[in-house]
Each structure stands twice: as structure tokens, then as C-alpha cells.
Amino acid sequence: DAKTTQPPSMDCAEGRAANLPCNHSTISGNEYVYWYRQIHSQGPQYIIHGLKNNETNEMASLIITEDRKSSTLILPHATLRDTAVYYCIVSFTGNQFYFGTGTSLTVIP
Amino acid sequence: GAVVSQHPSWVICKSGTSVKIECRSLDFQATTMFWYRQFPKQSLMLMATSNEGSKATYEQGVEKDKFLINHASLTLSTLTVTSAHPEDSSFYICSAALAAEETQYFGPGTRLLVL
């Protein structure tokens, strides 16, 4: 079963930062936090992952709280192409992913 | 990032026939591949974990005799839906684990419609 909870939907104005929260209060010490997104009728796309420290790449930033019970994915300048369902997953590296319901992000012009 | 392909991208078949879906890691070797199923407006559901050279591990409620998985090489896993029925119509997605990068990369998915 999924170990994460996310809001079902969010809106964000184009050009603004999109902040997507995720709760994972039962995360184990060696489990990573992964973020993927799925655009309609496509396979999920990897965004970012982290263990304890905050992470940043060309797509997004990942902020993990000190107690690791929650995290936030930040898309710094949302575009219309960022409209998708975003999934937060916790898992040991190399292990199965159990997807939750995700957050449907709509970027508004 | 690493590229995972699936073939075919969509398939329509008659009830009672078998359908094979291929999942390939194009530029890396994957010791572990995963198969998921997604029904309309729902999330991805893990079906099975496929390890090269060994039997697949199926999730609870997934019929291993109906969904045959073969992981014959480090770059290829196949899912065969045997005696397909309309309720098997779904979006089937595979992923491959790239151990060195601690991540999974997903294929584009295969849409199956059973008439």
C-alpha cells in the first residue's frame, strides 16, 4: 500500500512557483522520497528523489523536513506543460513502488 | 535519463486470445523490471516484480497464470496476458530499475483493448 498522502488537486498560475506537498509520516530510515509525474496517457516521468537532504535539479527542488515525515516538490516557474498528475512515493532503493492517488496539478494561463 | 521502451504502444484483440507486451531498457542493463496496470482515472497498480533469470514475484490478487512474465535478459522483460477478456483492458506500464542511480525509469505504456 502507498505510504504517502497528497492533496488530490492544485492550481498554479503560469510563471509562478508550484509547491506540491506530500506527507509520509511512516517513512523508514533508509527509504527514499521519489517524485514522478504523469502526463495524460503517458508513462510516469522521473523528476527528483532524495533521502535526507534537500535536492535540486534542472526540473525541480525537493525539500524534505528534518524529521522526514513530509516533503515539498517545488517547480520554480510553472508552465502549461507542467500540467500533470504528480506522485510522491517512498521506497527503498531498487524496490517496488506503490503509487498513491497523486496530486493533479493544473497550470492556469 | 535512461530510456525504456514498450512494444506495442497499443493493441486491440479478441476475447480469448493472448497478447504479449515487450519492455526494453535501451541504454542500460536492468536487473529488475516492474509491471504496472492503470485503469482510467486511477493510479498505477503494481502487478509484479521481474528479476533477470528468475521467476517473477506477483502482488497479491494478481493471477500469475494469467499474466505471464519472462525476464530473459538484462534488457528485456515480457508480459503475456493469456486468454484476455474485456476486463483486462487497461494501460500496462513497465519500469526498469537503474541500481547505480537509485531510480526507476518508466516506459511509455501499452494500451490494451479486449473486444
gemmi code that builds the backbone of each chain (N, CA, C; Angstrom):
import gemmi

chains = {
    "A": [
        ("ASP", (0.832, -1.190, 0.000), (0.000, 0.000, 0.000), (0.873, 1.249, 0.000)),
        ("ALA", (0.318, 2.322, -0.582), (1.043, 3.582, -0.614), (1.248, 4.105, 0.796)),
        ("LYS", (2.386, 4.705, 1.043), (2.697, 5.255, 2.355), (2.679, 6.769, 2.337)),
        ("THR", (2.059, 7.346, 1.330), (2.047, 8.794, 1.193), (0.631, 9.307, 1.045)),
        ("THR", (0.433, 10.566, 1.459), (-0.828, 11.252, 1.225), (-0.538, 12.587, 0.574)),
        ("GLN", (-1.313, 12.910, -0.440), (-1.152, 14.156, -1.179), (-2.530, 14.766, -1.417)),
        ("PRO", (-2.586, 16.087, -1.546), (-3.881, 16.709, -1.896), (-4.286, 16.243, -3.283)),
        ("PRO", (-5.570, 16.033, -3.516), (-5.991, 15.486, -4.809), (-5.769, 16.431, -5.983)),
        ("SER", (-5.845, 17.727, -5.734), (-5.688, 18.654, -6.852), (-5.158, 20.000, -6.370)),
        ("MET", (-4.501, 20.695, -7.298), (-3.971, 22.034, -7.032), (-3.963, 22.812, -8.332)),
        ("ASP", (-4.101, 24.128, -8.206), (-3.947, 25.020, -9.348), (-2.735, 25.906, -9.113)),
        ("CYS", (-2.126, 26.343, -10.200), (-0.981, 27.241, -10.101), (-1.002, 28.158, -11.324)),
        ("ALA", (-0.713, 29.432, -11.106), (-0.656, 30.366, -12.220), (0.644, 30.171, -12.988)),
        ("GLU", (0.543, 30.270, -14.288), (1.712, 30.116, -15.140), (2.788, 31.128, -14.748)),
        ("GLY", (4.029, 30.665, -14.655), (5.137, 31.530, -14.275), (5.404, 31.598, -12.784)),
        ("ARG", (4.438, 31.160, -12.001), (4.629, 31.158, -10.556), (5.184, 29.817, -10.100)),
        ("ALA", (5.668, 29.786, -8.868), (6.176, 28.534, -8.315), (5.016, 27.634, -7.893)),
        ("ALA", (5.136, 26.367, -8.204), (4.158, 25.374, -7.751), (4.788, 24.584, -6.613)),
        ("ASN", (4.098, 24.564, -5.483), (4.591, 23.857, -4.307), (3.650, 22.696, -4.006)),
        ("LEU", (4.123, 21.480, -4.192), (3.280, 20.304, -4.019), (3.703, 19.558, -2.762)),
        ("PRO", (2.805, 19.462, -1.778), (3.164, 18.807, -0.520), (2.905, 17.300, -0.544)),
        ("CYS", (3.615, 16.616, 0.341), (3.425, 15.170, 0.488), (3.710, 14.791, 1.931)),
        ("ASN", (2.807, 14.034, 2.518), (3.022, 13.515, 3.870), (3.421, 12.048, 3.814)),
        ("HIS", (4.458, 11.714, 4.537), (4.929, 10.317, 4.611), (5.412, 10.057, 6.023)),
        ("SER", (4.484, 10.113, 6.957), (4.831, 10.070, 8.387), (5.390, 8.724, 8.837)),
        ("THR", (5.171, 7.653, 8.057), (5.662, 6.336, 8.468), (6.926, 5.924, 7.708)),
        ("ILE", (7.591, 6.873, 7.119), (8.780, 6.575, 6.326), (9.857, 5.938, 7.199)),
        ("SER", (10.547, 4.940, 6.645), (11.631, 4.289, 7.363), (12.944, 5.018, 7.117)),
        ("GLY", (13.926, 4.717, 7.974), (15.168, 5.470, 7.939), (15.908, 5.445, 6.612)),
        ("ASN", (15.831, 4.327, 5.895), (16.581, 4.203, 4.651), (15.705, 4.312, 3.399)),
        ("GLU", (14.476, 4.709, 3.583), (13.598, 4.879, 2.429), (13.806, 6.246, 1.799)),
        ("TYR", (13.829, 6.240, 0.474), (13.962, 7.478, -0.272), (12.576, 8.068, -0.554)),
        ("VAL", (12.560, 9.347, -0.830), (11.362, 10.027, -1.312), (11.561, 10.290, -2.804)),
        ("TYR", (10.652, 9.765, -3.608), (10.720, 9.939, -5.061), (9.523, 10.766, -5.529)),
        ("TRP", (9.766, 11.560, -6.550), (8.680, 12.284, -7.215), (8.689, 11.960, -8.700)),
        ("TYR", (7.520, 11.619, -9.190), (7.296, 11.378, -10.611), (6.065, 12.172, -11.035)),
        ("ARG", (5.941, 12.398, -12.317), (4.712, 12.980, -12.828), (4.251, 12.197, -14.044)),
        ("GLN", (2.946, 12.242, -14.263), (2.358, 11.520, -15.378), (1.452, 12.469, -16.141)),
        ("ILE", (1.841, 12.692, -17.365), (1.010, 13.461, -18.277), (0.064, 12.472, -18.946)),
        ("HIS", (-1.114, 12.936, -19.236), (-2.193, 12.061, -19.702), (-1.727, 11.068, -20.757)),
        ("SER", (-2.032, 9.783, -20.494), (-1.784, 8.697, -21.446), (-0.309, 8.443, -21.712)),
        ("GLN", (0.554, 8.822, -20.780), (1.975, 8.540, -20.918), (2.476, 7.810, -19.677)),
        ("GLY", (3.662, 7.249, -19.764), (4.271, 6.636, -18.594), (4.790, 7.710, -17.648)),
        ("PRO", (4.912, 7.398, -16.366), (5.437, 8.381, -15.418), (6.844, 8.838, -15.776)),
        ("GLN", (7.100, 10.105, -15.516), (8.399, 10.712, -15.781), (9.098, 11.005, -14.460)),
        ("TYR", (10.324, 10.580, -14.333), (11.109, 10.838, -13.129), (11.378, 12.342, -12.991)),
        ("ILE", (11.218, 12.844, -11.765), (11.524, 14.257, -11.525), (12.748, 14.387, -10.628)),
        ("ILE", (12.660, 13.830, -9.430), (13.720, 14.043, -8.452), (13.546, 13.036, -7.318)),
        ("HIS", (14.591, 12.800, -6.561), (14.459, 11.983, -5.364), (15.480, 12.418, -4.330)),
        ("GLY", (15.233, 12.029, -3.079), (16.155, 12.387, -2.016), (15.986, 11.488, -0.811)),
        ("LEU", (16.979, 11.512, 0.051), (16.944, 10.700, 1.261), (16.730, 11.570, 2.498)),
        ("LYS", (17.637, 12.498, 2.723), (17.527, 13.377, 3.895), (17.714, 14.841, 3.526)),
        ("ASN", (18.650, 15.080, 2.638), (18.971, 16.462, 2.286), (18.056, 16.987, 1.197)),
        ("ASN", (17.938, 18.286, 1.146), (17.205, 18.899, 0.045), (17.968, 18.674, -1.245)),
        ("GLU", (17.224, 18.535, -2.322), (17.826, 18.268, -3.611), (17.283, 19.243, -4.652)),
        ("THR", (18.118, 19.541, -5.644), (17.694, 20.406, -6.751), (18.279, 19.866, -8.032)),
        ("ASN", (17.472, 19.864, -9.078), (17.988, 19.563, -10.415), (17.360, 20.535, -11.398)),
        ("GLU", (17.517, 20.251, -12.664), (17.051, 21.196, -13.684), (15.535, 21.281, -13.750)),
        ("MET", (14.858, 20.301, -13.176), (13.401, 20.301, -13.238), (12.757, 20.899, -12.000)),
        ("ALA", (13.308, 20.581, -10.837), (12.594, 20.925, -9.611), (13.525, 20.910, -8.407)),
        ("SER", (12.951, 21.329, -7.284), (13.638, 21.219, -5.993), (12.798, 20.354, -5.072)),
        ("LEU", (13.469, 19.609, -4.219), (12.803, 18.763, -3.244), (13.234, 19.190, -1.852)),
        ("ILE", (12.264, 19.557, -1.053), (12.522, 19.973, 0.325), (11.976, 18.894, 1.253)),
        ("ILE", (12.832, 18.287, 2.049), (12.433, 17.240, 2.990), (12.583, 17.787, 4.399)),
        ("THR", (11.542, 17.656, 5.205), (11.614, 18.166, 6.574), (12.650, 17.387, 7.380)),
        ("GLU", (13.100, 17.985, 8.436), (14.166, 17.372, 9.227), (13.763, 16.020, 9.788)),
        ("ASP", (12.486, 15.893, 10.170), (12.022, 14.603, 10.690), (11.641, 13.633, 9.573)),
        ("ARG", (11.740, 14.078, 8.354), (11.473, 13.291, 7.137), (10.027, 12.833, 7.025)),
        ("LYS", (9.133, 13.390, 7.775), (7.738, 12.958, 7.721), (6.949, 13.665, 6.636)),
        ("SER", (7.533, 14.644, 5.998), (6.853, 15.293, 4.887), (7.876, 15.916, 3.956)),
        ("SER", (7.420, 16.221, 2.759), (8.298, 16.849, 1.778), (7.475, 17.748, 0.865)),
        ("THR", (8.170, 18.597, 0.134), (7.520, 19.500, -0.824), (8.313, 19.499, -2.111)),
        ("LEU", (7.613, 19.297, -3.193), (8.218, 19.428, -4.519), (7.950, 20.837, -5.009)),
        ("ILE", (8.976, 21.504, -5.473), (8.835, 22.878, -5.957), (9.201, 22.941, -7.432)),
        ("LEU", (8.235, 23.357, -8.242), (8.504, 23.689, -9.633), (8.660, 25.199, -9.666)),
        ("PRO", (9.842, 25.722, -9.901), (10.084, 27.154, -9.664), (9.303, 28.107, -10.558)),
        ("HIS", (9.115, 27.756, -11.799), (8.382, 28.616, -12.741), (7.469, 27.723, -13.581)),
        ("ALA", (6.284, 27.490, -13.085), (5.392, 26.539, -13.741), (4.991, 27.011, -15.144)),
        ("THR", (4.956, 26.065, -16.069), (4.475, 26.334, -17.417), (3.268, 25.435, -17.686)),
        ("LEU", (2.582, 25.704, -18.776), (1.395, 24.924, -19.104), (1.750, 23.442, -19.274)),
        ("ARG", (2.968, 23.176, -19.723), (3.397, 21.795, -19.933), (3.639, 21.047, -18.630)),
        ("ASP", (3.609, 21.755, -17.512), (3.756, 21.098, -16.217), (2.424, 20.556, -15.696)),
        ("THR", (1.344, 20.812, -16.399), (0.046, 20.246, -16.008), (0.129, 18.728, -16.101)),
        ("ALA", (-0.091, 18.053, -14.974), (0.091, 16.602, -14.898), (-0.367, 16.121, -13.526)),
        ("VAL", (-0.345, 14.808, -13.348), (-0.546, 14.219, -12.021), (0.829, 13.942, -11.431)),
        ("TYR", (1.052, 14.455, -10.232), (2.344, 14.314, -9.576), (2.239, 13.291, -8.447)),
        ("TYR", (3.146, 12.339, -8.470), (3.141, 11.267, -7.483), (4.366, 11.367, -6.574)),
        ("CYS", (4.121, 11.272, -5.295), (5.168, 11.186, -4.288), (5.196, 9.740, -3.806)),
        ("ILE", (6.368, 9.138, -3.800), (6.498, 7.714, -3.455), (7.663, 7.564, -2.483)),
        ("VAL", (7.484, 6.727, -1.467), (8.612, 6.400, -0.610), (8.954, 4.935, -0.803)),
        ("SER", (10.228, 4.647, -0.910), (10.634, 3.284, -1.196), (12.122, 3.122, -0.908)),
        ("PHE", (12.498, 1.896, -0.601), (13.912, 1.569, -0.546), (14.442, 1.526, -1.975)),
        ("THR", (15.687, 1.894, -2.167), (16.252, 1.914, -3.498), (16.192, 0.531, -4.125)),
        ("GLY", (15.738, 0.496, -5.380), (15.621, -0.763, -6.108), (14.379, -1.556, -5.796)),
        ("ASN", (13.560, -1.070, -4.895), (12.356, -1.809, -4.512), (11.116, -1.356, -5.267)),
        ("GLN", (10.041, -2.068, -5.013), (8.786, -1.757, -5.689), (8.269, -0.372, -5.309)),
        ("PHE", (7.520, 0.222, -6.226), (6.827, 1.468, -5.972), (5.345, 1.181, -5.781)),
        ("TYR", (4.783, 1.706, -4.716), (3.343, 1.642, -4.509), (2.803, 3.062, -4.624)),
        ("PHE", (2.086, 3.287, -5.716), (1.614, 4.630, -6.013), (0.368, 4.959, -5.197)),
        ("GLY", (0.317, 6.183, -4.721), (-0.909, 6.719, -4.138), (-1.736, 7.363, -5.239)),
        ("THR", (-2.637, 8.222, -4.835), (-3.542, 8.841, -5.804), (-2.947, 10.068, -6.462)),
        ("GLY", (-1.866, 10.610, -5.888), (-1.191, 11.739, -6.511), (-1.955, 13.052, -6.418)),
        ("THR", (-1.313, 14.106, -6.916), (-1.919, 15.441, -6.988), (-2.043, 15.842, -8.441)),
        ("SER", (-3.241, 16.179, -8.841), (-3.452, 16.668, -10.199), (-3.185, 18.171, -10.216)),
        ("LEU", (-2.095, 18.561, -10.835), (-1.721, 19.969, -10.914), (-2.195, 20.557, -12.232)),
        ("THR", (-2.913, 21.651, -12.135), (-3.338, 22.384, -13.331), (-2.658, 23.735, -13.322)),
        ("VAL", (-1.898, 24.014, -14.363), (-1.254, 25.321, -14.511), (-2.175, 26.188, -15.363)),
        ("ILE", (-2.525, 27.325, -14.800), (-3.519, 28.202, -15.427), (-2.821, 29.351, -16.138)),
        ("PRO", (-3.218, 29.628, -17.382), (-2.559, 30.725, -18.126), (-2.767, 32.068, -17.449)),
    ],
    "B": [
        ("GLY", (18.223, 11.089, -18.907), (17.922, 9.891, -18.144), (17.856, 8.669, -19.026)),
        ("ALA", (17.765, 7.492, -18.381), (17.712, 6.238, -19.094), (16.389, 6.092, -19.847)),
        ("VAL", (16.433, 5.340, -20.945), (15.258, 5.196, -21.802), (14.724, 3.779, -21.732)),
        ("VAL", (13.427, 3.684, -21.527), (12.720, 2.403, -21.513), (11.649, 2.444, -22.598)),
        ("SER", (11.615, 1.415, -23.423), (10.611, 1.372, -24.490), (9.647, 0.217, -24.254)),
        ("GLN", (8.484, 0.335, -24.833), (7.484, -0.727, -24.792), (6.929, -0.948, -26.189)),
        ("HIS", (6.611, -2.206, -26.450), (6.034, -2.534, -27.754), (5.014, -3.637, -27.580)),
        ("PRO", (3.829, -3.508, -28.144), (3.373, -2.361, -28.945), (2.904, -1.217, -28.049)),
        ("SER", (2.611, -0.085, -28.640), (2.100, 1.042, -27.867), (0.598, 0.898, -27.626)),
        ("TRP", (-0.065, 0.214, -28.543), (-1.465, -0.097, -28.312), (-1.820, -1.374, -29.074)),
        ("VAL", (-2.781, -2.100, -28.551), (-3.189, -3.348, -29.187), (-4.665, -3.591, -28.920)),
        ("ILE", (-5.341, -4.059, -29.955), (-6.737, -4.464, -29.857), (-6.801, -5.947, -30.183)),
        ("CYS", (-7.462, -6.716, -29.359), (-7.541, -8.146, -29.609), (-8.926, -8.667, -29.261)),
        ("LYS", (-9.201, -9.865, -29.733), (-10.472, -10.501, -29.439), (-10.394, -11.236, -28.106)),
        ("SER", (-11.517, -11.340, -27.449), (-11.583, -12.053, -26.186), (-11.131, -13.492, -26.365)),
        ("GLY", (-10.294, -13.962, -25.466), (-9.814, -15.331, -25.523), (-8.424, -15.487, -26.110)),
        ("THR", (-7.935, -14.457, -26.749), (-6.596, -14.523, -27.332), (-5.556, -14.061, -26.312)),
        ("SER", (-4.287, -14.319, -26.636), (-3.181, -13.908, -25.768), (-2.425, -12.753, -26.402)),
        ("VAL", (-1.931, -11.882, -25.573), (-1.219, -10.696, -26.039), (0.108, -10.590, -25.299)),
        ("LYS", (1.174, -10.355, -26.056), (2.500, -10.199, -25.459), (2.939, -8.743, -25.558)),
        ("ILE", (3.426, -8.212, -24.445), (3.930, -6.840, -24.387), (5.410, -6.902, -24.009)),
        ("GLU", (6.229, -6.183, -24.773), (7.667, -6.164, -24.509), (8.082, -4.872, -23.812)),
        ("CYS", (9.029, -5.006, -22.923), (9.610, -3.868, -22.223), (11.123, -3.966, -22.354)),
        ("ARG", (11.734, -2.934, -22.912), (13.176, -2.952, -23.130), (13.846, -1.727, -22.496)),
        ("SER", (14.974, -1.973, -21.851), (15.828, -0.872, -21.418), (16.834, -0.655, -22.540)),
        ("LEU", (16.832, 0.532, -23.127), (17.564, 0.767, -24.378), (19.042, 1.082, -24.165)),
        ("ASP", (19.383, 1.732, -23.099), (20.772, 2.164, -22.954), (21.366, 1.794, -21.604)),
        ("PHE", (20.756, 0.810, -20.944), (21.316, 0.339, -19.690), (20.814, -1.071, -19.417)),
        ("GLN", (21.486, -1.731, -18.519), (21.071, -3.072, -18.131), (20.292, -3.000, -16.824)),
        ("ALA", (19.148, -3.639, -16.816), (18.255, -3.584, -15.661), (18.080, -4.979, -15.076)),
        ("THR", (18.583, -5.183, -13.894), (18.400, -6.484, -13.267), (16.968, -6.655, -12.784)),
        ("THR", (16.300, -5.559, -12.547), (14.919, -5.637, -12.060), (14.013, -4.768, -12.912)),
        ("MET", (12.908, -5.339, -13.310), (11.868, -4.590, -14.022), (10.551, -4.810, -13.293)),
        ("PHE", (9.677, -3.848, -13.424), (8.388, -3.892, -12.747), (7.266, -3.705, -13.766)),
        ("TRP", (6.157, -4.345, -13.507), (4.973, -4.200, -14.364), (3.826, -3.613, -13.558)),
        ("TYR", (3.185, -2.599, -14.149), (2.072, -1.918, -13.515), (0.868, -1.953, -14.452)),
        ("ARG", (-0.299, -1.733, -13.860), (-1.531, -1.625, -14.635), (-2.266, -0.386, -14.148)),
        ("GLN", (-2.877, 0.323, -15.071), (-3.596, 1.543, -14.709), (-4.938, 1.576, -15.423)),
        ("PHE", (-6.002, 1.615, -14.646), (-7.345, 1.759, -15.192), (-7.674, 3.246, -15.281)),
        ("PRO", (-8.642, 3.592, -16.137), (-8.974, 5.021, -16.332), (-9.258, 5.739, -15.026)),
        ("LYS", (-8.667, 6.909, -14.896), (-8.857, 7.800, -13.750), (-8.374, 7.193, -12.435)),
        ("GLN", (-7.534, 6.179, -12.511), (-6.971, 5.582, -11.314), (-5.453, 5.672, -11.335)),
        ("SER", (-4.852, 5.344, -10.207), (-3.406, 5.387, -10.099), (-2.790, 4.095, -10.642)),
        ("LEU", (-1.470, 4.072, -10.716), (-0.783, 2.859, -11.161), (-0.837, 1.805, -10.051)),
        ("MET", (-1.079, 0.566, -10.464), (-1.086, -0.540, -9.524), (0.021, -1.506, -9.891)),
        ("LEU", (0.900, -1.794, -8.942), (1.981, -2.731, -9.188), (1.413, -4.136, -9.364)),
        ("MET", (1.836, -4.791, -10.450), (1.396, -6.158, -10.702), (2.460, -7.160, -10.265)),
        ("ALA", (3.704, -6.914, -10.664), (4.739, -7.911, -10.404), (6.112, -7.284, -10.528)),
        ("THR", (7.061, -7.953, -9.884), (8.471, -7.588, -9.965), (9.191, -8.690, -10.723)),
        ("SER", (9.969, -8.279, -11.706), (10.622, -9.225, -12.600), (12.138, -9.114, -12.451)),
        ("ASN", (12.771, -10.212, -12.090), (14.217, -10.236, -11.961), (14.815, -11.133, -13.038)),
        ("GLU", (15.878, -10.663, -13.669), (16.509, -11.393, -14.751), (16.930, -12.782, -14.301)),
        ("GLY", (16.482, -13.777, -15.047), (16.894, -15.143, -14.785), (16.147, -15.846, -13.680)),
        ("SER", (15.152, -15.214, -13.100), (14.393, -15.878, -12.040), (12.898, -15.624, -12.212)),
        ("LYS", (12.124, -16.324, -11.432), (10.665, -16.175, -11.536), (10.223, -14.825, -11.003)),
        ("ALA", (9.169, -14.315, -11.609), (8.634, -13.027, -11.165), (7.906, -13.173, -9.835)),
        ("THR", (7.875, -12.098, -9.109), (7.130, -12.040, -7.852), (5.871, -11.233, -8.081)),
        ("TYR", (4.723, -11.844, -7.846), (3.451, -11.205, -8.136), (2.843, -10.593, -6.877)),
        ("GLU", (2.171, -9.467, -7.075), (1.452, -8.827, -5.976), (0.189, -9.635, -5.648)),
        ("GLN", (-0.271, -9.466, -4.436), (-1.471, -10.173, -4.000), (-2.645, -9.818, -4.899)),
        ("GLY", (-3.358, -10.831, -5.339), (-4.524, -10.622, -6.181), (-4.237, -10.644, -7.671)),
        ("VAL", (-2.971, -10.724, -8.060), (-2.617, -10.795, -9.473), (-2.376, -12.260, -9.840)),
        ("GLU", (-3.102, -12.741, -10.836), (-3.020, -14.158, -11.212), (-1.761, -14.420, -12.037)),
        ("LYS", (-0.867, -15.202, -11.491), (0.399, -15.464, -12.180), (0.216, -16.310, -13.434)),
        ("ASP", (-0.823, -17.123, -13.457), (-1.058, -17.950, -14.640), (-1.721, -17.170, -15.767)),
        ("LYS", (-2.278, -16.039, -15.432), (-2.920, -15.205, -16.443), (-1.941, -14.165, -16.986)),
        ("PHE", (-1.111, -13.647, -16.128), (-0.144, -12.628, -16.518), (1.252, -13.242, -16.409)),
        ("LEU", (1.711, -13.784, -17.544), (2.990, -14.468, -17.574), (4.112, -13.466, -17.821)),
        ("ILE", (5.112, -13.501, -16.969), (6.230, -12.575, -17.087), (7.509, -13.362, -17.299)),
        ("ASN", (8.271, -12.921, -18.296), (9.556, -13.525, -18.606), (10.612, -12.441, -18.679)),
        ("HIS", (11.702, -12.624, -17.962), (12.784, -11.630, -17.951), (14.045, -12.359, -18.384)),
        ("ALA", (14.140, -12.552, -19.706), (15.165, -13.434, -20.254), (16.549, -12.799, -20.323)),
        ("SER", (16.597, -11.482, -20.355), (17.894, -10.824, -20.453), (17.870, -9.550, -19.615)),
        ("LEU", (19.019, -8.914, -19.514), (19.124, -7.702, -18.695), (18.483, -6.487, -19.350)),
        ("THR", (18.006, -6.654, -20.581), (17.398, -5.525, -21.270), (15.975, -5.800, -21.743)),
        ("LEU", (15.439, -6.978, -21.445), (14.120, -7.313, -21.969), (13.286, -8.081, -20.957)),
        ("SER", (12.081, -7.598, -20.745), (11.075, -8.326, -19.965), (9.788, -8.332, -20.778)),
        ("THR", (9.072, -9.432, -20.740), (7.810, -9.515, -21.468), (6.676, -9.876, -20.523)),
        ("LEU", (5.521, -9.303, -20.813), (4.282, -9.604, -20.093), (3.306, -10.185, -21.101)),
        ("THR", (2.829, -11.394, -20.862), (1.834, -12.004, -21.726), (0.517, -12.114, -20.977)),
        ("VAL", (-0.489, -11.478, -21.531), (-1.837, -11.580, -20.975), (-2.496, -12.755, -21.679)),
        ("THR", (-2.717, -13.840, -20.966), (-3.272, -15.044, -21.575), (-4.793, -15.043, -21.493)),
        ("SER", (-5.410, -15.550, -22.550), (-6.870, -15.627, -22.613), (-7.499, -14.318, -22.138)),
        ("ALA", (-7.144, -13.277, -22.848), (-7.583, -11.936, -22.437), (-9.100, -11.792, -22.503)),
        ("HIS", (-9.644, -11.051, -21.570), (-11.075, -10.747, -21.525), (-11.257, -9.236, -21.427)),
        ("PRO", (-12.438, -8.749, -21.714), (-12.653, -7.289, -21.699), (-12.208, -6.619, -20.402)),
        ("GLU", (-12.337, -7.298, -19.278), (-11.924, -6.680, -18.007), (-10.414, -6.525, -17.885)),
        ("ASP", (-9.664, -7.147, -18.805), (-8.207, -6.969, -18.826), (-7.794, -5.727, -19.605)),
        ("SER", (-8.753, -5.083, -20.234), (-8.455, -3.853, -20.958), (-7.926, -2.818, -19.979)),
        ("SER", (-6.753, -2.293, -20.277), (-6.110, -1.382, -19.343), (-4.877, -0.789, -20.005)),
        ("PHE", (-4.203, 0.059, -19.257), (-2.932, 0.667, -19.669), (-1.839, -0.053, -18.886)),
        ("TYR", (-0.970, -0.756, -19.592), (0.078, -1.536, -18.939), (1.408, -0.791, -19.090)),
        ("ILE", (2.083, -0.602, -17.976), (3.317, 0.184, -17.958), (4.420, -0.615, -17.276)),
        ("CYS", (5.604, -0.585, -17.849), (6.733, -1.239, -17.209), (7.730, -0.187, -16.730)),
        ("SER", (8.573, -0.588, -15.818), (9.676, 0.268, -15.397), (10.904, -0.579, -15.191)),
        ("ALA", (12.052, 0.056, -15.272), (13.323, -0.636, -15.076), (14.121, 0.100, -14.022)),
        ("ALA", (14.693, -0.684, -13.123), (15.464, -0.095, -12.030), (16.919, 0.025, -12.442)),
        ("LEU", (17.428, 1.245, -12.308), (18.828, 1.511, -12.589), (19.525, 1.639, -11.248)),
        ("ALA", (20.134, 0.557, -10.816), (20.655, 0.490, -9.454), (21.645, 1.597, -9.152)),
        ("ALA", (22.506, 1.898, -10.122), (23.540, 2.891, -9.869), (22.952, 4.274, -9.606)),
        ("GLU", (21.753, 4.516, -10.069), (21.143, 5.828, -9.877), (19.984, 5.787, -8.892)),
        ("GLU", (19.728, 4.652, -8.287), (18.695, 4.516, -7.256), (17.304, 4.873, -7.747)),
        ("THR", (17.074, 4.844, -9.033), (15.785, 5.271, -9.553), (15.176, 4.212, -10.455)),
        ("GLN", (13.890, 4.413, -10.751), (13.199, 3.616, -11.756), (12.829, 4.518, -12.905)),
        ("TYR", (12.954, 3.973, -14.115), (12.534, 4.700, -15.298), (11.406, 3.923, -15.962)),
        ("PHE", (10.389, 4.658, -16.367), (9.175, 4.038, -16.873), (9.112, 4.071, -18.396)),
        ("GLY", (8.478, 3.028, -18.939), (8.190, 3.017, -20.348), (6.983, 3.881, -20.666)),
        ("PRO", (6.678, 4.049, -21.951), (5.561, 4.913, -22.366), (4.195, 4.271, -22.184)),
        ("GLY", (4.172, 2.972, -21.901), (2.902, 2.297, -21.680), (2.354, 1.622, -22.924)),
        ("THR", (1.523, 0.618, -22.690), (0.831, -0.111, -23.757), (-0.650, -0.144, -23.419)),
        ("ARG", (-1.432, 0.365, -24.342), (-2.877, 0.373, -24.107), (-3.487, -0.863, -24.748)),
        ("LEU", (-4.145, -1.680, -23.938), (-4.761, -2.927, -24.392), (-6.270, -2.796, -24.359)),
        ("LEU", (-6.893, -3.118, -25.471), (-8.353, -3.142, -25.558), (-8.767, -4.533, -26.000)),
        ("VAL", (-9.531, -5.201, -25.176), (-10.008, -6.545, -25.478), (-11.488, -6.460, -25.829)),
        ("LEU", (-11.815, -6.917, -27.037), (-13.205, -6.814, -27.500), (-13.994, -8.081, -27.190)),
    ],
}
model = gemmi.Model(1)
for chain_id, residues in chains.items():
    chain = gemmi.Chain(chain_id)
    for i, (resn, *xyz) in enumerate(residues, 1):
        res = gemmi.Residue()
        res.name, res.seqid = resn, gemmi.SeqId(i, " ")
        for name, pos in zip(("N", "CA", "C"), xyz):
            atom = gemmi.Atom()
            atom.name, atom.element = name, gemmi.Element(name[0])
            atom.pos, atom.b_iso = gemmi.Position(*pos), 0.0
            res.add_atom(atom)
        chain.add_residue(res)
    model.add_chain(chain)
structure = gemmi.Structure()
structure.add_model(model)
structure.setup_entities()
